[in-house]
Amino acid sequence: MADNVVTRLEVKSLDFPDDRRTPDKTTIDVNTLGDYSIGRLTFQPGWSWSECIKPVVGTDLCEVNHVGYCIAGEIEVQTEDGTRVLITAGDTYTIPPRHDAHVVGDKPFVTLELVGAPNYAMPNAAHLQRPRLR
């Protein structure tokens, strides 16, 4: 694995993000620090990708890669092949493209994303869609 090089000392608060997107039941706060982006995603109870994000991006499933750490709440993720996982507070995770998800329970799901946040819930995310292998 290649080492990443940080060339500058920098601090930013996600309470005052560089970018904020607010689709239905969703808050996405993203800061960019040099070549890196870190996002805080908050999904309210009742949130699902298919109901809240699909109308924004226009793809059948989420086409974004995710690497993150769950701060609070629970979310169930289902991949295109039917594999399901539950992500809960304290979990780290990777999620490949072509998935759906929904909040479980009555508490918001809050996560920090190290990969995926800059492209998440962007109206032009259709360009991320990959051809399906047959």
Summary of the structure (lengths in Angstrom):
residues: 134
radius of gyration: 14.8
end to end distance: 30.5
largest distance: 46.6
contacts: 372
relative contact order: 0.24
helix: 11%
strand: 42%
